[in-house]
Amino acid sequence: MRNTLRLVAVALAFVLAAGTLHAQDVSLPLNAIQVKPFTQAEELGKSPEFLEYFYQGLLEYMPKTKVARQVLGESDTVAEADAANAVIVEGKILEVKKKGMSGILSSDVSLYRASDHKLIGQFTAEVLFKNSPLNKDKNVAEPSGGNTAFAIQKELKKLKAS
C-alpha cells in the first residue's frame, strides 16, 4: 500500500513538473518576436508579390498585438540576452478560398523558442478576408497577414495559460 502511494505521488510530481515546464516556454510580453516570411504550398500558385504583401501585413500588425516588446523581420536577429524569452514565427500558406462576399486564408504556423529553436507551438490559422471583384493580391494578402498576427497572439496567450 505504501509503495503504491509513493508511486502515485512520484507520478503526480512528474505531471505537475511537466505542466510547469510547458507554461514557462512562453512568458508574455516576449522580449522579441522574429517573423520569417511565409512560404506557400506548391499547388497554391500565388505570386511572390502576394507573399510579400502577406508578410508586410503580418509585420505591420504584429506590434499591435502587444505580445512582444520588439518585432523583428527576416533580416534582424534576436539578441542573445533576449533569446530565452523570444519566439521565432515561421509558416506556410496552405489555401486561399473565396466564398461569396468573404474568403478564408489557411496557413500552418510554427512557433519556436529563439534560444534553442525548440518547437513550442504549432497550429493552423484560418483568417477571413473581404472578397470583391476588385480584389488584387494586396487587398487580400495584407489584411490576411494582419489577421494572422492576431491568430498568433491568441495562440501565444493559450500557450502562456497552459
N, C-alpha and C positions, 0 to 999 in steps of 0.2 A: 504494500500500500504506500509506504513512504517513497519507494523508488518511483512509483507511478506519479506521485505528486511532484517529485523533483523533476521528472521528465517533462511533465506538463508545464512547470514553472520555467524550465530552460527553454522549451519551445515557445512559450509566450514571450519570454525575454527577446528571443531572436526575431519574432514577428514585430514586436514593438520597436526594436532597434532598426529593422529594415524599413519600417514606416518612417522613422525619424530621419534616416539617411536620405530617403527619397524626397522628403519635404525640404531637406537642406540643399537639394540640387538647384532650387530657384529661390532667390530672395529678392523681392521687389521693393523699390525700384532697382533694376540692374545697374551696375556701373556702366555697362556698354552693351549695345546690341549691334552686331555686324550683319548687314543684309547683303547676301550674294544675289546676283541676277538669277532669275528662274530660267530653267530650260523648258522645253516643250516635248510632249510625246511625239514620236516620229510621224504618226498618222495625222497629227493636228494640222500641220502645214501653215502656221501663222507666219507672218513676215517678221524679219528682225526688228522692224520699227514697232510692231505690236509688242514684242517682248521688252523693248526699251521703254515704251510708254507705260507698260505694266510696272516695270522696275522703278520708273520715276514716280509713279503714283504711290508705290509701296514706300519709297524713301520720303516722299512728301508727307504722308500721313502717319508714319511710324512715330515721329516726335509727339504728335497729338495724342497718342495712346498713353503717354507718360509711364511706360514700363521700364524705361532706361534713362539715365542721366545724359547719355551720349548715343547718337545714332551714327553708325559708321557705314560707309559704302564699300564697294568691292575693292577699291584701291587702298583703303585705310586698313590699319592693323590695330588690334586690341593691345593696349599697353600691358606689359607683364603684371604690373601691380593690380590691374583691373580684371585680369583673366579669370580669376576664381569665381567672380560674380558677373560674368559676361556670357552672352549667348550668341551663337552664330546661326543665322537662318538660311536654309537652302530649300529649294523647292522645284517642282516640275508642274507645269500647266498640263492638265490631262485632257480637258474638254471645254469647249465654248458652245453652249446650246442656246439658240434663240427660240423663244416660245411666246408667240403673241406680242404683247407690249413689254415683256421683260425677257431676261435671259439669265443663264447661270454659267459662271465660270468655275470649274472644279480644278483644284490643284492639290498635290501631295506636298506637305510642308514638314521639314525635319528641323528640329531644334537641337543644337549641340552646345555643350559647355565649352567655352573657348580654351580653358586651361589644359584639358586633356582630350578634347574633341569627342567626348563621350556623348552618345545619343541620350538626351533626356526627355524627348517628346517627339511624337510623330502623329500627324493627323491629316485628314482630308478636309480642306476648306472649300465650301461651296458658297459663293457670294453672288448676289444678284446685281444685275445692271439693267438700265432702262434701254429697251430696244426701240429703234426707229429706223425708217428707211434711210435716214441721213447718217446712220452710224458709220463712222470711219474707225480705223484702228484706235486712234487716240480717244474717241468718245466711249469706247468700250473698255480699253485696257487701263487707262489712268484711274477711273473710278473703281474698277475691279481690283487694282493694286491697292488703292486706299482701303477698300472693304476688307481685303486680305490682311492688312495691317491690324485692323480691329479684331479679326478672327485670331490672329497670333496673340494679341493682347488677352483675349478670352482664354485661350489655351494656357498661356503662361500663368494666369490667375488660378486656373484649375490645378496646375502643377504645384503652385505655391500652397494651395489649400490641402493637397493630398499628403 
